Amino acid sequence: MEITIHVQVLAAVFAVAVIMGAVTHKTNFCAMGAVSDWVNIGDTGRMRAWVFAMAVALTGVIALEAAGIVNLSNETFPPYRTANFAWIRYLLGGLMFGVGMTLASGCGNRTLVRIGGGNLKSLVVVAIFATCAYLMLWTPLYAKAFLPWVAATTVNLQSYGVANQELGTVLAGMFGMGRSQALNLAVAAAVAAGMVVFCFKSADFRGERDHILSGAVVGLAIVFGWWLTGGSIGREWKEYAEMAAAVPSRVQVQSYTFVSPMGDTLRYLLDPANLSLVNFGVMALAGVVLGSSLWAVLAGQFRIEWFASWSDFANHAVGAALMGIGGVLSMGCTFGQAITGISTLAIGSILTFLAIVIGAAGTMKYQYWRITREA
């Protein structure tokens, strides 16, 4: 088999995903767990690890853009900095995803990590999640059920003289300032610095190596994805794809996310002989599962788990469906929007992150209320 640039890119994506899967399993990095710890016991350790991952990813993007290596204001997958600000899409999709990940006991990444650890409940969740994501991505479902009202409520920022939804660009437009890369980088640096201060002002966070390790590894993985696909290698990759007899799927500037890869993986499994369907996201998904599995086996943590009851199954099934539909609607998840998207400082990504947290926290509060009421 010829080792083309396409194969090299996918191999690199897979290798980094293996590392990320092992580290997130080892450190118990989990967005749903972060919200749960904060809401239920007031522990912000995992929330700060999540924010630290955002800070590392954002800092890396600042460096890459300042050096002229990447330009994430151009076309990316998903289109984070698009001028089309679909606010209701981010809000509703994020809320749905937050509710869903709480019912399903974890977001997309955490579900993959649990599969690697032997959790068969998570395998069922992924099957339902992937089916719903596939229906949203590759059938008329989104166009018929969602696009009409999403399009009607979308704000075109360019009609207000704002080039895109990057935070610095939006602020410049609000105050009548011209678009400036220096301003955008300064705003991004200020946000990243604020995130780092928030994380490290906690003595508990500073003293917990696993939180620092997980945030750093996840953040650096996001930076790697942007560098790989948005730099010189990415340009060579795109040129290869344009000349290929069978055009590979999703050869675009991108980094790690776990919503579209669910739908894309099912699409590939329905036509396994078509290797052009194996893309960045499919390899990322497979790598996280393998990395988690390797760590679970080596650490003696591999355990088979199944549903405790039919109600447990129902909760996970509904949660998986909400994540699949909501994740595609919001164009990302706790990784794809709340880390990868926030590394671009897109307003929509920030809005999605807040909506996910609110959806998850509200669901947890409701669950606690039901338990205390029944008791």
Sequence and secondary structure as in RCSB ss.txt:
>XXXX:A:sequence
MEITIHVQVLAAVFAVAVIMGAVTHKTNFCAMGAVSDWVNIGDTGRMRAWVFAMAVALTGVIALEAAGIVNLSNE
TFPPYRTANFAWIRYLLGGLMFGVGMTLASGCGNRTLVRIGGGNLKSLVVVAIFATCAYLMLWTPLYAKAFLPWV
AATTVNLQSYGVANQELGTVLAGMFGMGRSQALNLAVAAAVAAGMVVFCFKSADFRGERDHILSGAVVGLAIVFG
WWLTGGSIGREWKEYAEMAAAVPSRVQVQSYTFVSPMGDTLRYLLDPANLSLVNFGVMALAGVVLGSSLWAVLAG
QFRIEWFASWSDFANHAVGAALMGIGGVLSMGCTFGQAITGISTLAIGSILTFLAIVIGAAGTMKYQYWRITREA
>XXXX:A:secstr
    HHHHHHHHHHHHHHHHHHHHHHHT  HHHHHHIIIII   HHHHHHHHHHHHHHHHHHHHHHTTS  TTS 
 SS TT SEE HHHHHHHHHHHHHHHHHTTS HHHHHHHHHTTBHHHHHHHHHHHHHHHHHHHSTHHHHHTHHHH
HHH EEGGGGT    BHHHHHHHHTT    HHHHHHHHHHHHHHHHHHHHT HHHHH HHHHHHHHHHHHHHHHH
HHHHHSHHHHHHHHHHHH SS  TT SS    SSHHHHHHHHHHTSTT GGG  HHHHHHHHHHHHHHHHHHHTT
    B  SSHHHHHHHHHHHHHHHHHHHHTT  TTIIIIIIGGGTBHHHHHHHHHHHHHHHHHHHHHHHHHHHH 
